[in-house]
Amino acid sequence: MCLSDYKINNGWKDFFEQQKGQKYYKDLMNFVDDEYSKGTVFPAKENVFKAFELTDINDIKAVIIGQDPYHEINQAMGLAFSVPVDETIPPSLRNIYKEIEEEYGTNINKTGDLTDWAKQGVLLINSVLTVREGEANSHKDKGWEMFTDNVIRYTDKTNRPICYMLWGNYARGKKELINNSNSLILEAAHPSPLSASRGFFGCGHFKKCHDFVMENYNYDIKFFKKSEVL
């Protein structure tokens, strides 16, 4: 499978067709396909666009923006901050869960797989969607940033009320791409252990997002299941 031949058949179809006609996208896909042919790249090629497959644009209720995929084996799965069920939960995600537990006043039995979030309409995208094994930011400045900026612009133009959770200076820099007055923009420090205590803990984003989604869609978005409560 060549990423340059990738097709999607849900509500993102028109967006991908628009990108395929642009030179930056053609160059990016050629670069990434070449990288996969030369060595180990994460996530697996079939999961590069997993976030778009799981979260149709017509179902988006919230957006969480990460920066770079996990670059160690068996971690990256095409969803920002998420790792497969059997993998150790990374530090930033542990802090995300810690904040959820504080907001809801409960302890939860956690896995690192955020697929359930994606299926509820939480678009979990990294700004850069691929990375070489063991080399953080190795696919930075190759065109992914333009792609994901275009994702945000395209999403913004749907005029859906969307909750954007922007954590850390990098994600907060995307605020200028969001112009829909119906949306809610929440900003905080990054959940990394290096910065979580400087404004991520106590941000209240998950309850605020839940209330916003309930108000606009009458949908009870769940960041954990009752069956997960300890």
N, C-alpha and C positions, 0 to 999 in steps of 0.2 A: 504493500500500500504506500503510495506517495501522498504526502500531505497536500501537495499541489492539486491532487485529484479529489480532495475531500468534498463530500456533499452532505448536506443536512436537510431534512425534509419537514422540520417543524417551522415555527414562526420566525426562526432566524434565517431562513433560506434566502430571502431578499437581501439581507445584510451581507451574507457571505458572497452572494453573487456580485454585489457592489464592490466588495474588497478585491475579488478575483480580477476585476478589470483594472486595478491600479498597479502601477509598477512596483511600489514598495512591497506589496503583498506577494507578487510573483518572485521578487528577489528574496524575500523572507522565506517563502516556502522552499525555494531552491537551496537556500543556505541550510535550513533545518533538515531537509531530506538528505543533504550531503553529510551533515553532522551524524545523523542516524546511521548512515552507511559506513562511517569511519570508526565509530566507537559507541560507547554506552551513553545514551541520553535518556533523561527522565522528564516526564512520565513515559510509560510505554506509548508508542505512537498512536495506538487506538484510543488512548485516554487524553490526548492533548486537548481536545475540544469537549471533554466530558461535561463540563459545566453547562455548556449550551445544549447538550443533549438532554440533560436532566432538568434544566430550568428553561422552559419555553419562554420567549420574550413576552408572550401574552399572559403568562402566569407570574411574572416577576412582582414581588412585593417588597423585597429588600435586596441590597447589594453590599457585599463585603469585599474589600479590595486588599489583596496581599501584594507582595512584591516579586518574589522569585520562588520557583518550586523547590521542594526539598531535594537535595542533591546526593543523598545516600540511598543505597539499595532498599527496595521494598517500602519506600515512604510516599513519594509523589504519586497521586492518583487523579490528577486533573481538576481537583477542587482546592481552592486556597485554604490553608491551615489544616486540611484533612489528611489522615493516613488510614490505611486499611485496618480492619477490625483487630487483627492479631498483633499489630505493631505497637511499640511503646509510644505513649502520647508525648509529643514534643513539648518543650517548655512553654512556648507561646500559647499553644492550645490548652495546656494545663491551666494557665492563667485565665484564659477565656472561660473555662469551666469554673474556675474559682470565683470569677465575677458573677456568673450565672447562679452559682450556689448562694452567694451572698445576697443577690437581689431577691431570690425566691425563698431564702431561709431554709434550704434543705440540702442534704448531701445526695449526690447522684452517682450511680454505678456507670462509669463512663467507658466508652471506646473512642478511638480517635476518628472514626468514620462519620463524616458529616453528610452522607448521602441523604438522610432524612430531611435535613435542612434544605438541600437543593430541591428535593421533590416537593417541598412546601412553597417554593417560590423565592428562595434565597440564592441569588446568583453569587457564587463563590469564585471570584476570578483573581488570578495573579496578573500583575502588569506584564510580566514576562512569562510565557507559557511553557518554556522548555529550558533545560540546563544540562550541561555535561556532568557525568558522574564525578562527584568529589570536587567540583569547581563551581562554587557559588558565583552567581552573576555572570557566568561564562557566555550567556546568550543575551546579555544586556546590550542595548544600542544596535540591535540588528534589525529592528523593525517591529518587534512585538509591542513596544510602547505605543507606537502609532495605531496599531491594531486595537489595543485595549482602550485607548483614548476614543477611538471611533465607536467602540462598543458603548461607552458611557454616553457619548453624544447621541447615538442612535436610540439608546434606551430612554434618554431624557426627552427625546422628541415624541415618544409615544403618548406623552401627557398622562401616563399612569401615575397615581400617587405612589411614590417609592421612597422607602427609608434607606438612605445611604449611611453606612457606618464606616467612617474614615478614621483609621487608627494609625497614628504616626505621621511625621511630616511628609513622607512620600505620598501616602494615600490622601492626606489633607490637601496636597497640591492639586488633586483632581477636582476640587470644589469648583474651580472656575469653569469646568465643563458642564456644570449642572445649572440649568436656568429655569426649570419647571417649578413654578410657584406652588404646585400641589405636592411637591416632594418635601421630605424631612431630611435634613442633613445633620448628622450627629458626629461630633469630632472628639477625639481623645488621644492620649498617648498610645503608643504601640504596646500590645500585650507582652512583648519580650521581657524577660527577667531584668534586662538593662533599663527598662523605662516604665514598666507596668505600675510601679509605685508612684510615678510622677503624673498620674492623671487617668490611667486606665481603670485601676481599682476604684470602685465607687462611682463610675461614670453612669451607671443605670441604663445603659443602652438597650439591653435586651427587653426589659419591661417597657421602655419607651417605644421600642420597635413593635412589640406585641400590641400595645395600646393603639398605636398608629394604624397598624394593619387591621385590627378589629374595627376601628372607627371607619376606615375606608373600604374594607372588603367584607366586614362581618365574618372574619376568618380567624380562628383561634390558633395562631401560629405557635408551635411548640419547639422550644430549644432543648427540651428533654421530655421523655415520656414518663407517665406515672409509674410504669413498670420498672423504671430505672432508679426510682427513689429508694435510698437505703433505709 
